[in-house]
């Protein structure tokens, strides 16, 4: 634990979730302070925290936590920039970051390390060249042994145009890999699922439904927000079986069913929140299939939600989903934000139900 304002950290996260991650940080870690850095905040969260390092690893909107080592500007795009990287990194003080790492695990007597990098911009050298130059700088400073697979320390040197950010990774593995024992290529990133649950403004004891639950990620992340009555289902047996395994491994009780999301066996106006990641038409389904799926799905949301209830939906089918919600007399888009997931840019829609269901809805509600 450090004194004063606290130790300096930064976290990496899904781009687009920065504001939600900042909200979670100040809510869950008393004494934490967010550093507002618009020029560097895309996909990152800079903060200070005076409490135990282990507290930072409990955050659920982020993917990795780093102890801040330093940063510098003016790195040339030409090959000479590599020697600049080596020299600048060799001059950085690693001791504050190492003290933080020592709170999580004992410092080894003869440390090994590797360097990792993310390069953004145009440079006359590759990411591998940056890793080698950064590694040389760390070695100049420490004489640690290089070990790419069994390392004790992972030093990150991320270069964006001429600016380099250096940090020591504190997370053993990405927090996006939590909660699941089985998954598919279309499984939702748990950090995005948790952000969706936060956007629903969860209330203890509410009834929360995921009509297309896949592997159950959203239900697990909703359970992390507090006690709730959870239910989910899917059209096919395989995803329901996966969800059952993941929920059991996470010790999350929920009701699971096979059903058609266009004809839910759920009583009218009994659901407080619907949180769902319907097919995007890319990794799962197709745009043609979604044109048949989404209208009935949206109608069911309007039917099962209580008046004032909220649906949080993640989709790449922006035109289709927006049009269906806007044409429905009982639904209003209260908020939306766009995120970056696997090279795609889906949007999260927060939709509120504003009036009572009619058994014979008007034509535009169908």
Order of alpha helices (4+ residues) and beta strands (2+ residues): beta-alpha-beta-beta-alpha-beta-alpha-alpha-beta-beta-alpha-beta-beta-beta-alpha-beta-alpha-beta-alpha-beta-beta-alpha-beta-alpha-beta-beta
